[in-house]
Every structure is written in C-alpha cells, then in structure tokens.
Amino acid sequence: MVPSVSDFIDSMAEPERFPLRALRPADAILLGARVTRAARAAQSLEDAADGIVSGLYEMLGDATLDGPSVALARFYRTISFANLEPELRAVAAAILTEHSGQPSAAMKCLTLMASAGLEPTWNSRHTSARHRVIPLPSPTAVERLPMVSRLISEMGMSVANLVEAALDPLVEPETGRARIFHVEEAGGSPYIPDQQDFVRRYGIRSVIGFGSSLRSGDLWAVILFTRVSVNLEVAGLFRMLATDIKIAILPVLSNRFFAA
C-alpha cells in the first residue's frame, strides 16, 4: 500500500521545538500537521482549541530562550450571547451593566475557547482573570478596543458587519480566506494596552494572530504573544496553519462549542 502524506509526516523525526523566528515553509507544514492531529478527533470546539493552543505553546521555541517562545496562546471565536454557557452569559451581562447596557440574544461576544501560557492561570479558559468573554454590543463599543477592532478588520470583516451579524455582499466572496494579524513591535503598540503588567513583565516582543471569517457572520482566531521578535515574512506562514486548522475543526467550528 502506498503511504499517505500523513503517514510520511508521522514517520519523520519530530523536533522538540520549531524555531519561531526562523520558521520555514516546511516547518509550518509539519507544525500544522502536529497541532491539528488531536483536533481532528475532538468532540467540541473547546477540546479542539485546547489541543491547538497547547501544541503551539509547546512546539514553538527559540535557541536564545529557556522554554517556549510563546508567552501566551489563545483561541477565540465570536458566539451569539444566546449560545453562551450560563456562566459566560452572566459575565457578559455584568460587563454590559457596568456601561449601562443590556444584552440581546443575537449580540456577538468574542469568546475565549482555550488558553495556554507561562502562568498557571493562563492554562484554562475557566481561570483566565480577564478576556474570557468580550461583549460586542455596537461598533462604537468595539472601536474602544483597539486590538479587537484591528483583529476583526484583519480577518476580512467590518466591525459593523460583525456586530450586526450580516455580511456585506461585496465582502462575501472573501469569507473563509485565511488571514493574519501581526504586530512586529509589541512594546509601545496601541494595539496592546497592557504595556506595564503584560508586555514589559513577560517580555512580549511580537503578536501573531491568524484565523478567518465565517459565512455566519462570525470569526475565529488564534492569537500568539511571543517572547521573540517575529517579522512579517514568518508571520505570513501562519496562513498555512490557519487553513490546516480550519479544515481540521470544521465539524465543530459552527456548533458544539463547549466541552460537555
């Protein structure tokens, strides 16, 4: 029997870590195969996302560092308020109440599906102190969140379309295309507001995001906060991972969000 591509990849010696700063196309292909292996058997998006971010956190390294080159890896998806878990609905409602707002069933919420990182509390979406769920009630509210606003636009969507859960017909042909979000210099960047307690404290050098928009008017994205500087050429390789990941998690991407 002729061996398949996946059989060939599995037969290759698996490196302990891939060098993030010097990542090559061949590395990106092998990395994509590794991190999506467990995701293909996942029964929920949460389980798939957990395997993906844990794999990226563990497999991306650098010769100059003792430990991983990623300080924090997170997987987000926008989910309508009505489809959130009860606990997350309560968190989102409380955030809106602070700003004199009330949630609607259709309101989109940028929802943390999985997390992996240097701090123990960063290794579960349940123990994340902040950003477990970010309600997106209006374009004005989203514009006050510079990183979220830019992430949405880099994924090929307008803030208004996402908030209103309706795609512009002129944009629809681009829906689903793998895209990247990239901040080469995290220090001093307006897209990362927490400079003192996060960027400086953990030595964050760059940010890489990748994902795509969905025909439902939603988006998914993986965001990596890295401890090494990553240029645009290397960041662009993560489009390949975005395509691999979307194919792997397609059965659970639009339903079965949370683990039982």
Backbone as CSV, one residue per row, in Angstrom:
resi,resn,N_x,N_y,N_z,CA_x,CA_y,CA_z,C_x,C_y,C_z
1,MET,0.849,-1.199,0.000,0.000,0.000,0.000,0.885,1.250,0.000
2,VAL,0.532,2.230,-0.835,1.301,3.466,-0.923,1.037,4.311,0.324
3,PRO,2.080,4.757,1.050,1.872,5.547,2.271,1.261,6.909,1.944
4,SER,0.415,7.388,2.841,-0.217,8.690,2.668,0.724,9.792,3.132
5,VAL,0.338,11.036,2.830,1.131,12.176,3.278,1.214,12.203,4.794
6,SER,0.074,11.936,5.486,0.080,11.960,6.947,0.971,10.858,7.512
7,ASP,1.005,9.683,6.833,1.901,8.607,7.272,3.357,9.040,7.148
8,PHE,3.651,9.743,6.033,5.021,10.222,5.830,5.423,11.224,6.909
9,ILE,4.499,12.148,7.240,4.781,13.153,8.266,4.978,12.481,9.619
10,ASP,4.121,11.509,9.925,4.232,10.820,11.214,5.545,10.044,11.335
11,SER,6.097,9.631,10.191,7.332,8.849,10.230,8.562,9.717,10.415
12,MET,8.413,11.027,10.223,9.551,11.944,10.348,9.886,12.170,11.820
13,ALA,11.153,12.398,12.081,11.570,12.687,13.446,10.936,14.001,13.892
14,GLU,10.257,13.979,15.012,9.562,15.171,15.491,10.520,16.035,16.312
15,PRO,10.774,17.269,15.875,11.665,18.127,16.663,11.019,18.496,17.983
16,GLU,11.870,18.729,18.976,11.332,19.109,20.275,10.572,20.423,20.171
17,ARG,11.170,21.372,19.469,10.513,22.656,19.225,10.920,23.183,17.846
18,PHE,10.000,23.922,17.228,10.290,24.587,15.965,10.798,25.999,16.273
19,PRO,11.836,26.466,15.572,12.377,27.809,15.837,11.457,28.884,15.265
20,LEU,10.760,29.591,16.138,9.747,30.531,15.678,10.327,31.633,14.806
21,ARG,11.403,32.275,15.250,11.961,33.393,14.486,12.463,32.978,13.107
22,ALA,12.895,31.727,12.998,13.465,31.242,11.735,12.565,30.196,11.084
23,LEU,11.261,30.268,11.361,10.324,29.273,10.832,10.363,29.273,9.302
24,ARG,10.374,28.083,8.709,10.395,27.924,7.262,9.072,27.331,6.793
25,PRO,8.760,27.432,5.501,7.523,26.822,4.996,7.402,25.341,5.342
26,ALA,8.504,24.593,5.234,8.465,23.170,5.575,8.123,22.964,7.047
27,ASP,8.652,23.846,7.911,8.334,23.769,9.338,6.848,24.033,9.566
28,ALA,6.307,25.030,8.858,4.902,25.385,9.027,3.994,24.223,8.631
29,ILE,4.374,23.507,7.571,3.583,22.345,7.137,3.600,21.259,8.210
30,LEU,4.773,20.957,8.716,4.897,19.918,9.737,4.219,20.344,11.035
31,LEU,4.376,21.611,11.422,3.739,22.119,12.630,2.227,22.029,12.517
32,GLY,1.685,22.404,11.347,0.241,22.314,11.141,-0.277,20.896,11.295
33,ALA,0.476,19.938,10.755,0.074,18.536,10.877,0.076,18.076,12.326
34,ARG,1.078,18.542,13.103,1.182,18.133,14.502,0.047,18.702,15.347
35,VAL,-0.194,20.011,15.233,-1.156,20.643,16.135,-2.602,20.298,15.792
36,THR,-2.845,19.850,14.556,-4.231,19.509,14.196,-4.543,18.031,14.387
37,ARG,-3.533,17.236,14.704,-3.757,15.790,14.824,-4.827,15.467,15.868
38,ALA,-4.665,16.005,17.072,-5.642,15.731,18.132,-6.962,16.435,17.868
39,ALA,-6.909,17.616,17.221,-8.120,18.396,16.986,-9.105,17.659,16.094
40,ARG,-8.592,16.825,15.201,-9.481,16.121,14.272,-10.422,15.161,14.987
41,ALA,-10.038,14.692,16.152,-10.878,13.741,16.886,-11.704,14.420,17.974
42,ALA,-11.629,15.739,18.081,-12.317,16.468,19.155,-13.831,16.428,18.966
43,GLN,-14.527,16.400,20.093,-15.988,16.368,20.083,-16.603,17.746,20.271
44,SER,-15.786,18.747,20.531,-16.283,20.113,20.699,-15.205,21.078,20.241
45,LEU,-15.600,22.299,19.938,-14.624,23.315,19.550,-13.668,23.604,20.704
46,GLU,-14.175,23.599,21.918,-13.306,23.840,23.076,-12.192,22.810,23.152
47,ASP,-12.512,21.522,22.968,-11.494,20.473,23.016,-10.480,20.644,21.886
48,ALA,-10.969,20.956,20.692,-10.072,21.149,19.555,-9.155,22.344,19.787
49,ALA,-9.735,23.444,20.261,-8.958,24.662,20.513,-7.905,24.431,21.577
50,ASP,-8.243,23.660,22.598,-7.288,23.378,23.662,-6.071,22.629,23.129
51,GLY,-6.300,21.645,22.261,-5.194,20.907,21.667,-4.336,21.780,20.769
52,ILE,-4.972,22.713,20.071,-4.246,23.588,19.145,-3.345,24.566,19.895
53,VAL,-3.898,25.279,20.870,-3.075,26.279,21.561,-2.010,25.617,22.433
54,SER,-2.339,24.470,23.025,-1.329,23.761,23.815,-0.183,23.295,22.934
55,GLY,-0.519,22.798,21.738,0.503,22.348,20.812,1.398,23.478,20.353
56,LEU,0.810,24.624,20.007,1.600,25.764,19.562,2.497,26.280,20.690
57,TYR,1.957,26.318,21.893,2.736,26.790,23.041,3.936,25.879,23.296
58,GLU,3.726,24.589,23.196,4.786,23.634,23.499,5.799,23.475,22.364
59,MET,5.361,23.655,21.110,6.215,23.319,19.968,6.994,24.482,19.384
60,LEU,6.666,25.712,19.757,7.387,26.860,19.207,8.437,27.326,20.212
61,GLY,9.692,27.327,19.801,10.777,27.693,20.698,11.775,28.625,20.035
62,ASP,12.922,28.807,20.691,13.983,29.644,20.157,15.271,29.281,20.882
63,ALA,16.371,29.267,20.124,17.658,28.861,20.693,18.132,29.797,21.793
64,THR,17.659,31.032,21.790,18.119,32.012,22.778,17.303,31.985,24.068
65,LEU,16.258,31.172,24.098,15.354,31.167,25.245,15.409,29.850,26.004
66,ASP,15.186,29.929,27.282,14.993,28.744,28.101,13.484,28.549,28.239
67,GLY,12.930,27.686,27.407,11.482,27.485,27.420,10.848,27.914,26.115
68,PRO,9.533,27.960,26.076,8.820,28.265,24.832,9.012,29.706,24.391
69,SER,8.856,29.937,23.090,8.958,31.295,22.562,7.613,32.006,22.586
70,VAL,6.565,31.303,22.974,5.231,31.893,23.098,4.914,32.054,24.582
71,ALA,4.627,33.276,25.000,4.257,33.510,26.395,2.810,33.149,26.653
72,LEU,1.962,33.384,25.653,0.529,33.146,25.814,-0.077,32.848,24.450
73,ALA,-0.843,31.763,24.369,-1.553,31.388,23.146,-3.033,31.254,23.467
74,ARG,-3.871,31.870,22.636,-5.312,31.830,22.904,-6.109,31.608,21.616
75,PHE,-7.231,30.934,21.779,-8.154,30.672,20.672,-9.479,31.355,20.993
76,TYR,-9.938,32.203,20.075,-11.201,32.910,20.251,-12.167,32.590,19.112
77,ARG,-13.448,32.648,19.422,-14.492,32.599,18.402,-15.598,33.546,18.835
78,THR,-16.211,34.242,17.884,-17.385,35.033,18.246,-18.586,34.100,18.317
79,ILE,-19.360,34.275,19.378,-20.541,33.451,19.627,-21.673,34.382,20.055
80,SER,-22.866,34.117,19.582,-24.018,34.925,19.985,-24.282,34.744,21.480
81,PHE,-24.735,35.810,22.116,-24.995,35.794,23.554,-25.892,34.617,23.946
82,ALA,-26.916,34.329,23.172,-27.859,33.258,23.500,-27.209,31.880,23.488
83,ASN,-26.090,31.720,22.778,-25.427,30.420,22.677,-24.274,30.240,23.656
84,LEU,-24.053,31.227,24.518,-23.007,31.102,25.528,-23.458,30.191,26.662
85,GLU,-22.486,29.665,27.384,-22.794,28.957,28.625,-23.412,29.942,29.624
86,PRO,-24.252,29.461,30.562,-24.871,30.367,31.543,-23.870,31.238,32.283
87,GLU,-22.730,30.655,32.681,-21.731,31.425,33.420,-21.179,32.569,32.566
88,LEU,-20.910,32.289,31.294,-20.379,33.321,30.408,-21.443,34.376,30.085
89,ARG,-22.696,33.961,29.995,-23.769,34.947,29.792,-23.814,35.915,30.963
90,ALA,-23.633,35.394,32.176,-23.647,36.249,33.360,-22.476,37.219,33.346
91,VAL,-21.290,36.744,32.931,-20.120,37.625,32.860,-20.340,38.719,31.829
92,ALA,-20.839,38.346,30.648,-21.067,39.330,29.584,-22.122,40.347,30.005
93,ALA,-23.185,39.874,30.643,-24.250,40.781,31.093,-23.721,41.755,32.138
94,ALA,-22.856,41.265,33.038,-22.300,42.136,34.070,-21.418,43.219,33.463
95,ILE,-20.642,42.853,32.429,-19.802,43.847,31.754,-20.665,44.927,31.120
96,LEU,-21.741,44.519,30.477,-22.626,45.495,29.836,-23.319,46.376,30.866
97,THR,-23.713,45.789,31.993,-24.388,46.557,33.038,-23.499,47.684,33.548
98,GLU,-22.192,47.427,33.625,-21.249,48.465,34.058,-21.277,49.673,33.134
99,HIS,-21.655,49.421,31.868,-21.695,50.510,30.889,-23.137,50.867,30.509
100,SER,-24.063,50.532,31.426,-25.483,50.879,31.255,-26.074,50.275,29.988
101,GLY,-25.681,49.054,29.682,-26.227,48.376,28.513,-26.917,47.086,28.886
102,GLN,-27.726,46.569,27.961,-28.422,45.312,28.161,-28.143,44.397,26.977
103,PRO,-27.857,43.108,27.224,-27.542,42.201,26.118,-28.783,41.792,25.344
104,SER,-28.598,41.562,24.064,-29.645,40.957,23.240,-29.210,39.533,22.915
105,ALA,-30.154,38.684,22.546,-29.836,37.285,22.262,-28.850,37.154,21.119
106,ALA,-28.930,38.061,20.138,-28.088,37.960,18.948,-26.742,38.664,19.098
107,MET,-26.527,39.371,20.199,-25.285,40.120,20.376,-24.063,39.205,20.290
108,LYS,-23.098,39.597,19.478,-21.879,38.808,19.344,-20.960,39.047,20.536
109,CYS,-20.310,37.966,20.972,-19.347,38.034,22.069,-18.072,37.322,21.622
110,LEU,-16.934,38.019,21.720,-15.656,37.388,21.430,-15.322,36.494,22.625
111,THR,-15.322,35.197,22.394,-15.314,34.218,23.485,-14.028,33.399,23.498
112,LEU,-13.373,33.364,24.639,-12.152,32.575,24.802,-12.514,31.094,24.860
113,MET,-12.003,30.317,23.892,-12.296,28.890,23.846,-11.182,28.045,24.473
114,ALA,-9.937,28.554,24.450,-8.818,27.800,25.032,-7.653,28.734,25.232
115,SER,-6.781,28.374,26.194,-5.646,29.224,26.532,-4.490,28.368,27.027
116,ALA,-3.257,28.778,26.690,-2.055,28.109,27.196,-0.957,29.157,27.344
117,GLY,-0.216,29.103,28.458,0.811,30.119,28.644,1.692,29.898,29.856
118,LEU,2.511,30.887,30.136,3.527,30.788,31.180,2.950,30.702,32.585
119,GLU,1.875,31.443,32.847,1.270,31.449,34.171,0.262,30.301,34.315
120,PRO,0.187,29.674,35.503,-0.768,28.580,35.693,-2.204,28.963,35.347
121,THR,-2.596,30.182,35.678,-3.977,30.601,35.405,-4.231,30.843,33.924
122,TRP,-3.178,30.867,33.115,-3.340,31.059,31.673,-3.587,29.750,30.934
123,ASN,-3.642,28.642,31.665,-3.740,27.349,31.007,-5.139,26.745,31.029
124,SER,-6.115,27.584,31.246,-7.512,27.172,31.150,-8.357,28.406,30.886
125,ARG,-9.336,28.275,30.033,-10.228,29.420,29.793,-11.015,29.756,31.054
126,HIS,-11.214,28.773,31.927,-12.015,28.984,33.132,-11.294,29.819,34.180
127,THR,-9.962,29.811,34.159,-9.210,30.540,35.182,-8.615,31.841,34.660
128,SER,-8.930,32.194,33.445,-8.459,33.466,32.909,-9.096,34.599,33.698
129,ALA,-8.269,35.523,34.179,-8.784,36.618,35.005,-9.575,37.622,34.181
130,ARG,-9.151,37.822,32.938,-9.829,38.770,32.057,-9.966,38.167,30.668
131,HIS,-10.826,38.768,29.877,-10.957,38.404,28.464,-11.569,37.027,28.236
132,ARG,-12.286,36.476,29.219,-12.992,35.216,28.990,-14.091,35.408,27.966
133,VAL,-14.744,36.532,28.052,-15.783,36.863,27.076,-15.826,38.385,26.949
134,ILE,-15.857,38.854,25.716,-15.858,40.287,25.443,-17.109,40.615,24.639
135,PRO,-18.121,41.212,25.258,-19.335,41.546,24.509,-19.062,42.628,23.476
136,LEU,-19.713,42.494,22.323,-19.542,43.447,21.215,-20.910,44.032,20.859
137,PRO,-21.432,44.928,21.705,-22.812,45.390,21.526,-23.012,46.391,20.396
138,SER,-21.955,47.115,20.018,-22.107,48.156,19.000,-20.758,48.464,18.377
139,PRO,-20.740,49.024,17.157,-19.458,49.416,16.563,-18.684,50.393,17.432
140,THR,-19.385,51.295,18.089,-18.710,52.261,18.952,-17.980,51.573,20.094
141,ALA,-18.633,50.571,20.696,-18.011,49.833,21.800,-16.779,49.076,21.322
142,VAL,-16.850,48.505,20.130,-15.711,47.746,19.596,-14.543,48.669,19.280
143,GLU,-14.833,49.861,18.770,-13.766,50.801,18.429,-12.975,51.226,19.665
144,ARG,-13.565,51.073,20.851,-12.837,51.398,22.082,-11.868,50.286,22.483
145,LEU,-11.886,49.176,21.738,-10.993,48.042,21.991,-10.058,47.918,20.788
146,PRO,-8.932,48.632,20.780,-8.109,48.719,19.563,-7.625,47.386,19.020
147,MET,-7.237,46.467,19.900,-6.746,45.183,19.405,-7.885,44.369,18.796
148,VAL,-9.045,44.365,19.439,-10.196,43.617,18.930,-10.653,44.210,17.603
149,SER,-10.702,45.537,17.535,-11.132,46.208,16.316,-10.226,45.862,15.146
150,ARG,-8.910,45.901,15.392,-7.976,45.590,14.308,-8.036,44.115,13.934
151,LEU,-8.193,43.241,14.926,-8.298,41.813,14.647,-9.473,41.537,13.718
152,ILE,-10.615,42.159,13.993,-11.808,41.957,13.167,-11.545,42.392,11.733
153,SER,-10.944,43.559,11.569,-10.699,44.050,10.216,-9.668,43.203,9.483
154,GLU,-8.643,42.719,10.207,-7.628,41.881,9.572,-8.182,40.518,9.168
155,MET,-9.261,40.081,9.817,-9.895,38.830,9.431,-10.846,39.007,8.240
156,GLY,-10.856,40.217,7.661,-11.623,40.450,6.450,-13.055,40.873,6.669
157,MET,-13.359,41.386,7.868,-14.727,41.793,8.175,-14.725,43.251,8.626
158,SER,-15.858,43.905,8.475,-16.014,45.221,9.066,-16.636,45.043,10.442
159,VAL,-16.332,45.966,11.336,-16.903,45.894,12.682,-18.422,45.930,12.620
160,ALA,-18.964,46.781,11.768,-20.420,46.902,11.661,-21.058,45.590,11.226
161,ASN,-20.433,44.904,10.249,-20.989,43.634,9.788,-20.961,42.576,10.877
162,LEU,-19.890,42.546,11.638,-19.808,41.557,12.705,-20.845,41.832,13.781
163,VAL,-20.942,43.074,14.200,-21.887,43.437,15.256,-23.321,43.176,14.821
164,GLU,-23.610,43.466,13.564,-24.967,43.296,13.065,-25.232,41.877,12.575
165,ALA,-24.179,41.040,12.596,-24.312,39.638,12.165,-24.849,39.545,10.752
166,ALA,-24.445,40.482,9.882,-24.870,40.462,8.490,-23.691,40.836,7.612
167,LEU,-23.357,39.971,6.674,-22.215,40.226,5.804,-22.583,41.141,4.652
168,ASP,-21.684,42.031,4.318,-21.812,42.868,3.133,-21.667,41.968,1.905
169,PRO,-22.609,41.967,0.970,-22.495,41.106,-0.208,-21.193,41.301,-0.983
170,LEU,-20.616,42.504,-0.914,-19.368,42.744,-1.620,-18.189,42.045,-0.954
171,VAL,-18.341,41.732,0.333,-17.260,41.092,1.087,-17.376,39.576,1.055
172,GLU,-18.560,39.069,0.819,-18.828,37.638,0.963,-17.886,36.724,0.186
173,PRO,-17.452,37.036,-1.053,-16.527,36.134,-1.737,-15.219,35.900,-0.992
174,GLU,-14.841,36.841,-0.114,-13.601,36.700,0.642,-13.789,35.877,1.918
175,THR,-15.019,35.610,2.286,-15.293,34.921,3.536,-14.610,33.557,3.564
176,GLY,-13.962,33.268,4.680,-13.319,31.980,4.842,-11.856,31.965,4.466
177,ARG,-11.374,33.008,3.817,-9.972,33.068,3.439,-9.101,33.219,4.678
178,ALA,-8.018,32.444,4.755,-7.114,32.514,5.900,-6.386,33.848,5.903
179,ARG,-6.345,34.498,7.058,-5.725,35.814,7.187,-4.852,35.861,8.438
180,ILE,-4.002,36.886,8.502,-3.145,37.046,9.680,-3.301,38.441,10.277
181,PHE,-2.997,38.523,11.567,-2.916,39.771,12.324,-1.502,39.812,12.875
182,HIS,-0.795,40.929,12.694,0.620,40.948,13.062,1.015,42.280,13.664
183,VAL,1.645,42.215,14.835,2.259,43.388,15.458,3.718,43.020,15.693
184,GLU,4.626,43.591,14.896,6.030,43.191,14.998,6.678,43.708,16.272
185,GLU,6.351,44.932,16.680,6.912,45.517,17.890,5.797,45.734,18.913
186,ALA,5.711,44.853,19.887,4.642,44.940,20.886,4.861,46.109,21.838
187,GLY,6.119,46.398,22.164,6.418,47.495,23.082,5.966,48.832,22.525
188,GLY,5.092,49.503,23.264,4.590,50.793,22.836,3.459,50.737,21.828
189,SER,3.023,49.536,21.433,1.960,49.425,20.430,0.607,49.813,21.023
190,PRO,-0.173,50.642,20.314,-1.509,50.998,20.802,-2.482,49.819,20.763
191,TYR,-2.117,48.761,20.060,-2.999,47.600,19.965,-2.871,46.664,21.165
192,ILE,-1.893,46.915,22.024,-1.730,46.101,23.231,-1.687,47.060,24.415
193,PRO,-2.844,47.397,24.968,-2.904,48.434,26.004,-2.150,48.106,27.292
194,ASP,-2.097,46.834,27.675,-1.490,46.463,28.954,0.029,46.367,28.814
195,GLN,0.682,47.502,28.700,2.112,47.533,28.450,2.935,47.164,29.694
196,GLN,2.584,47.737,30.840,3.405,47.544,32.036,3.297,46.136,32.602
197,ASP,2.077,45.675,32.861,1.885,44.402,33.568,1.923,43.191,32.662
198,PHE,1.889,43.399,31.369,1.926,42.251,30.456,3.118,42.313,29.504
199,VAL,3.190,43.337,28.672,4.250,43.405,27.662,5.627,43.457,28.314
200,ARG,5.837,44.388,29.237,7.158,44.519,29.860,7.444,43.378,30.834
201,ARG,6.456,43.027,31.612,6.673,41.991,32.642,7.052,40.650,32.036
202,TYR,6.418,40.293,30.913,6.657,38.970,30.333,7.535,39.026,29.083
203,GLY,8.060,40.185,28.781,8.971,40.296,27.644,8.303,40.020,26.310
204,ILE,7.096,40.525,26.121,6.380,40.298,24.869,7.010,41.143,23.775
205,ARG,7.423,40.499,22.685,8.087,41.205,21.592,7.169,41.411,20.385
206,SER,6.395,40.390,20.030,5.520,40.474,18.857,4.198,39.778,19.142
207,VAL,3.226,40.028,18.270,1.927,39.353,18.344,1.594,38.812,16.956
208,ILE,1.184,37.559,16.911,0.732,36.937,15.666,-0.686,36.435,15.882
209,GLY,-1.582,36.807,15.012,-2.932,36.262,15.031,-3.241,35.663,13.673
210,PHE,-4.020,34.598,13.654,-4.430,34.025,12.374,-5.795,33.366,12.538
211,GLY,-6.557,33.365,11.462,-7.902,32.800,11.500,-8.652,33.175,10.252
212,SER,-9.985,33.232,10.361,-10.789,33.602,9.197,-12.189,33.984,9.645
213,SER,-12.902,34.642,8.747,-14.313,34.928,8.973,-15.141,33.732,8.512
214,LEU,-16.391,33.701,8.956,-17.296,32.598,8.637,-18.556,33.139,7.971
215,ARG,-19.221,32.315,7.204,-20.422,32.772,6.499,-21.574,33.089,7.447
216,SER,-21.464,32.663,8.688,-22.477,33.001,9.684,-22.359,34.449,10.139
217,GLY,-21.275,35.137,9.709,-21.025,36.485,10.197,-20.143,36.489,11.433
218,ASP,-19.551,35.339,11.750,-18.662,35.211,12.903,-17.219,35.110,12.438
219,LEU,-16.314,35.010,13.402,-14.910,34.776,13.092,-14.293,33.900,14.168
220,TRP,-13.178,33.271,13.823,-12.356,32.543,14.790,-10.918,32.992,14.589
221,ALA,-10.139,32.961,15.649,-8.748,33.399,15.550,-7.921,32.811,16.673
222,VAL,-6.680,32.488,16.354,-5.669,32.119,17.339,-4.725,33.312,17.483
223,ILE,-4.398,33.684,18.710,-3.509,34.811,18.958,-2.323,34.328,19.787
224,LEU,-1.118,34.618,19.292,0.120,34.238,19.968,0.864,35.492,20.398
225,PHE,1.167,35.600,21.684,2.001,36.674,22.215,3.392,36.075,22.409
226,THR,4.359,36.544,21.629,5.645,35.863,21.562,6.747,36.578,22.342
227,ARG,7.737,35.803,22.766,8.883,36.317,23.518,10.069,36.608,22.619
228,VAL,9.899,36.434,21.322,10.922,36.779,20.333,10.270,37.662,19.278
229,SER,11.069,38.466,18.620,10.558,39.331,17.569,10.296,38.505,16.310
230,VAL,9.106,38.648,15.759,8.697,37.880,14.580,8.388,38.854,13.443
231,ASN,9.075,38.690,12.315,8.843,39.597,11.194,7.638,39.176,10.363
232,LEU,7.269,40.018,9.409,6.068,39.769,8.607,6.190,38.520,7.759
233,GLU,7.389,38.220,7.276,7.575,37.030,6.440,7.248,35.762,7.218
234,VAL,7.755,35.660,8.443,7.467,34.490,9.268,5.989,34.482,9.667
235,ALA,5.453,35.638,10.061,4.040,35.710,10.436,3.146,35.238,9.298
236,GLY,3.532,35.547,8.056,2.732,35.140,6.905,2.601,33.641,6.760
237,LEU,3.557,32.877,7.284,3.485,31.416,7.207,2.310,30.858,8.007
238,PHE,1.802,31.646,8.949,0.705,31.153,9.776,-0.622,31.129,9.022
239,ARG,-0.653,31.700,7.821,-1.830,31.498,6.965,-1.993,30.016,6.643
240,MET,-0.867,29.329,6.454,-0.899,27.898,6.170,-1.509,27.147,7.349
241,LEU,-1.121,27.529,8.561,-1.682,26.889,9.747,-3.168,27.169,9.865
242,ALA,-3.569,28.402,9.531,-4.985,28.758,9.622,-5.822,27.856,8.726
243,THR,-5.336,27.598,7.518,-6.062,26.722,6.591,-6.129,25.301,7.134
244,ASP,-4.996,24.785,7.618,-4.966,23.427,8.180,-5.912,23.298,9.366
245,ILE,-5.881,24.301,10.239,-6.698,24.243,11.447,-8.182,24.312,11.110
246,LYS,-8.550,25.202,10.195,-9.970,25.314,9.853,-10.511,24.009,9.279
247,ILE,-9.731,23.363,8.424,-10.163,22.083,7.856,-10.327,21.045,8.964
248,ALA,-9.389,21.036,9.910,-9.417,20.035,10.978,-10.605,20.214,11.911
249,ILE,-10.984,21.469,12.184,-12.036,21.713,13.184,-13.380,22.028,12.559
250,LEU,-13.489,21.893,11.237,-14.740,22.239,10.557,-15.968,21.557,11.156
251,PRO,-15.888,20.273,11.558,-17.083,19.630,12.119,-17.604,20.278,13.403
252,VAL,-16.743,20.958,14.150,-17.187,21.557,15.423,-17.092,23.075,15.414
253,LEU,-16.700,23.665,14.285,-16.474,25.102,14.234,-17.770,25.900,14.338
254,SER,-18.849,25.351,13.808,-20.118,26.089,13.784,-21.155,25.570,14.774
255,ASN,-20.813,24.581,15.543,-21.717,24.091,16.592,-20.877,23.328,17.621
256,ARG,-21.517,22.739,18.599,-20.792,22.008,19.651,-19.616,22.815,20.179
257,PHE,-19.917,24.021,20.630,-18.857,24.934,21.045,-18.117,24.453,22.289
258,PHE,-18.846,24.129,23.346,-18.231,23.876,24.637,-18.172,22.403,24.981
259,ALA,-17.118,22.026,25.715,-16.953,20.642,26.137,-18.045,20.264,27.127
260,ALA,-18.448,19.013,27.093,-19.513,18.548,27.990,-19.005,18.589,29.424
